[in-house]
Amino acid sequence: MKNPDLNNKLAPFVLFGSITIALVLVGVARYSGYKDQIESSGQVVASCDLRFEDRPSGVVDVYSQGDGRLLGRFERGDGSFVRGILRSMTRERRSRDLGSEAPFRLARYSDGALTIRDEATGRQIYLDAFGTTNADVFKRLLSASRAES
């Protein structure tokens, strides 16, 4: 038969031990050069700099930073993945008190990887990690940026 008093006495030690092991593993990973982001092994084959405008009506417009062309418009309820990426990256800019002048660089690599990088913070997101459907939205923006105006 199990002793409930013994289990109650051991619980704090098990919890403390688990936390300690987790911290040691994170420390070892960081000091051994572990990177929490995937790195593309390819060369950039296409890229564009984007500017996003979040309208009071809930519409998100995506512009080419270079020539100011409208590349995409996402009405309220559309483009939730684009909105999520945008919110995540702008939240980081706000937390660092950075302005909105620097563009977001969308890039496709020779190995097929697709990334978006915040040129203000240096944060880069691998869009393929979120599935083909989500990455395709950004691929269309990249194609639109390369189309003749």
TAKA-V676199 format. One record per residue. RES is the residue in one small letter. OMEGA is omega in degrees with one decimal (none if undefined). NEAR is the number of other ideal C-beta (glycine too) atoms within 8 Angstrom. Layout:
BEGIN
((RES | OMEGA | NEAR) (RES | OMEGA | NEAR))
END
This chain:
BEGIN
((m | -178.1 | 2) (k | 179.5 | 5) (n | -178.2 | 6) (p | 179.1 | 6) (d | 179.2 | 6) (l | 177.9 | 8) (n | 179.4 | 9) (n | 179.4 | 7) (k | -178.1 | 8) (l | -174.8 | 8) (a | 180.0 | 8) (p | 179.8 | 7) (f | 178.1 | 8) (v | 179.1 | 8) (l | 179.4 | 8) (f | 179.3 | 8) (g | 179.1 | 8) (s | 179.1 | 8) (i | 179.8 | 8) (t | 179.2 | 8) (i | 179.6 | 8) (a | 179.7 | 8) (l | 178.3 | 8) (v | 179.8 | 8) (l | 177.6 | 8) (v | 178.7 | 8) (g | 179.0 | 8) (v | -179.9 | 8) (a | -179.1 | 8) (r | -177.5 | 7) (y | 178.6 | 6) (s | 175.5 | 6) (g | 177.9 | 4) (y | 176.5 | 6) (k | -177.3 | 5) (d | 175.9 | 3) (q | 176.1 | 6) (i | 175.0 | 6) (e | 178.1 | 5) (s | 177.8 | 9) (s | -177.1 | 5) (g | 176.3 | 10) (q | 177.1 | 5) (v | 178.9 | 9) (v | 177.1 | 7) (a | 177.2 | 8) (s | 174.1 | 9) (c | 176.8 | 13) (d | -174.7 | 12) (l | 172.2 | 16) (r | -179.5 | 11) (f | 173.2 | 11) (e | 178.7 | 7) (d | -175.8 | 5) (r | 177.6 | 8) (p | 179.9 | 3) (s | -178.3 | 5) (g | 178.1 | 7) (v | 173.7 | 9) (v | 177.0 | 14) (d | 178.8 | 11) (v | -177.7 | 13) (y | 169.8 | 12) (s | -179.8 | 12) (q | -175.6 | 9) (g | -174.5 | 6) (d | 175.9 | 5) (g | 179.1 | 6) (r | 174.0 | 8) (l | -178.2 | 7) (l | -178.5 | 10) (g | 176.9 | 11) (r | -179.9 | 8) (f | 179.7 | 11) (e | 176.7 | 8) (r | -178.5 | 6) (g | 177.1 | 4) (d | 171.3 | 6) (g | -178.5 | 10) (s | 178.4 | 7) (f | 177.2 | 9) (v | 179.1 | 13) (r | -179.8 | 10) (g | 177.7 | 8) (i | -179.2 | 11) (l | 179.9 | 11) (r | -179.8 | 8) (s | -176.6 | 9) (m | 179.0 | 14) (t | 176.2 | 10) (r | 178.9 | 8) (e | 176.7 | 11) (r | 180.0 | 13) (r | -178.3 | 8) (s | 178.4 | 6) (r | -178.0 | 8) (d | 178.0 | 4) (l | 179.9 | 8) (g | -177.9 | 6) (s | -176.8 | 6) (e | -177.7 | 4) (a | -178.6 | 8) (p | 168.8 | 8) (f | -177.8 | 12) (r | 176.3 | 11) (l | -176.1 | 15) (a | 172.7 | 11) (r | -176.6 | 12) (y | -179.3 | 14) (s | 177.4 | 7) (d | 176.8 | 7) (g | -178.8 | 8) (a | 177.3 | 11) (l | -177.2 | 15) (t | 167.0 | 12) (i | -176.2 | 15) (r | 174.3 | 11) (d | -177.4 | 13) (e | 177.7 | 9) (a | -174.9 | 10) (t | -175.7 | 9) (g | -179.8 | 7) (r | -179.0 | 8) (q | -180.0 | 9) (i | 175.3 | 11) (y | -172.2 | 11) (l | 179.7 | 12) (d | -178.9 | 10) (a | -177.8 | 6) (f | 176.6 | 7) (g | -176.1 | 6) (t | -177.5 | 6) (t | 179.9 | 6) (n | 179.8 | 10) (a | -179.1 | 12) (d | 177.9 | 8) (v | 179.6 | 11) (f | 176.0 | 13) (k | 177.9 | 10) (r | 177.1 | 9) (l | 178.4 | 14) (l | 177.9 | 14) (s | 179.5 | 8) (a | -179.7 | 9) (s | -176.9 | 12) (r | -179.5 | 7) (a | 179.1 | 6) (e | 179.1 | 2) (s | none | 4))
END
